[in-house]
Amino acid sequence: MATILDGRKLAEEIRADVKKEVATLNRIGIDVGLGLLLVGENPASVQYFQATLSACRKTGVTAYEFRLPQTVTANEILNLVNKINTDERIHGLLVLMPLPRHMNPRRIINHIVPEKDIDGLGAISVGRLAADESTFQLFRKDSDNADQQSRMILSLWSFLPCTPFGVIRLLDRYKVPVRGKHAVIIGKSLAVGKPLATMFLAKEATVTVCHKETQDLAAMTRQADILCSATGRVGLIRAGMVKKGAVVVDIGISVLKDGSIAGDVDFKSVSKKASLITPVPGGVGPVTISMLLENTVRSAQRNELFKSPLVVMG
Ligand SMILES: NC(=O)c1ccc[n+]([C@@H]2O[C@H](COP(=O)([O-])OP(=O)(O)OC[C@H]3O[C@@H](n4cnc5c(N)ncnc54)[C@H](OP(=O)(O)O)[C@@H]3O)[C@@H](O)[C@H]2O)c1
């Protein structure tokens, strides 16, 4: 039987660190602020919005709530984002997806200044991740390395997308070796699959990315030392698709008719074959929100660092 990769436990640990760092900032008069922008009433988004508010309350982060009706125009949202961009109280902005069909979500996301793009989905953040300018954040222990430091300066204002960053943090927490391993990712979205692939490459894994057009998915997944699924297709991954001893990370979240939550992986059968596995719920989900708060605190710290008269930019 596989060992459980316990996301709730890791999320609590990260939140405890966030709480301490928020308290340290509070002592020097800085309040950490997170903006949450929700358009409409999509049940999954409302649930995520509420869960994030609750995490803010537990850690001392001040949440600024912006709730808009489904009928709002793109220009009204862009004006609001402009205001948040220059609001000194707010260090990060999360725009909950999906946005109404009548607007282009990339236009909205790209309007967030990179300094406040704490979910790392704007074009600049995505580019910096692809250019390996922000991946130093995946190697916290190596931060005294000179090369890492120079990358850190370049990437000072970009953040890693919270869900894939949370996956890497969860694997780190359970000391899962990544270098030289074959990571197979199912899903190629901008929020999950693609950045996760880039993060695994930065950690020197061999990476395969699968999607709907992949021929013979099982032939790919059976090669995985680390298998990550992010499709939202309940039960897509069955035991016959998994190599014995593989590490299985289920990122998928689907709300079933009875209101319960299910992942992409058939947990019952796959957990008999895997060495480590995430449950759903209680796996990657809780870690995502903690990473969002961690990025927000980092933004507040960076903001303060750059305001300091003692920092000389060369
Ligand atoms: N745990 C968390 O914190 C967290 C955070 C974000 C998202 N999620 C969950 O993760 C899942 C994916 O989210 P997303 O935003 O990445 O979704 P998305 O944008 O809809 O992307 C889904 C991806 O899965 C691929 N796919 C769908 N069905 C497939 C199949 N049968 N075989 C192979 N590939 C398939 C799609 O391929 P194509 O590109 O070819 O269409 C696409 O690349 C959802 O369940 C979402 O709720 C969880």
The ligand as a Gaussian input file, in Angstrom:
#p B3LYP/6-31G(d) Opt

LIG

0 1
 N       -5.364000      20.944000      -6.905000
 C       -5.464000      22.227000      -7.223000
 O       -5.173000      23.109000      -6.451000
 C       -5.910000      22.581000      -8.599000
 C       -5.584000      23.802000      -9.168000
 C       -5.940000      24.044000     -10.497000
 C       -6.655000      23.083000     -11.195000
 N       -7.007000      21.925000     -10.565000
 C       -7.761000      20.869000     -11.257000
 O       -6.882000      20.250000     -12.193000
 C       -7.624000      19.854000     -13.336000
 C       -7.008000      20.513000     -14.547000
 O       -7.101000      21.907000     -14.425000
 P       -6.679000      22.867000     -15.640000
 O       -6.986000      24.249000     -15.242000
 O       -5.306000      22.494000     -16.059000
 O       -7.744000      22.342000     -16.733000
 P       -7.835000      22.550000     -18.287000
 O       -7.343000      23.892000     -18.673000
 O       -9.202000      22.127000     -18.678000
 O       -6.793000      21.482000     -18.876000
 C       -7.039000      20.111000     -18.820000
 C       -5.937000      19.390000     -19.563000
 O       -6.197000      17.995000     -19.505000
 C       -6.123000      17.431000     -20.809000
 N       -7.074000      16.319000     -20.890000
 C       -8.410000      16.357000     -20.668000
 N       -8.951000      15.130000     -20.846000
 C       -7.935000      14.299000     -21.168000
 C       -7.843000      12.933000     -21.480000
 N       -8.920000      12.157000     -21.479000
 N       -6.620000      12.421000     -21.770000
 C       -5.517000      13.189000     -21.775000
 N       -5.541000      14.522000     -21.491000
 C       -6.730000      15.061000     -21.200000
 C       -6.485000      18.548000     -21.757000
 O       -5.924000      18.273000     -23.028000
 P       -6.063000      19.302000     -24.275000
 O       -5.113000      20.414000     -23.956000
 O       -5.631000      18.477000     -25.434000
 O       -7.491000      19.747000     -24.298000
 C       -5.859000      19.757000     -21.044000
 O       -4.508000      19.924000     -21.437000
 C       -9.080000      20.242000     -13.052000
 O       -9.731000      19.156000     -12.493000
 C       -8.939000      21.362000     -12.038000
 O      -10.081000      21.466000     -11.208000
 C       -6.635000      21.640000      -9.309000

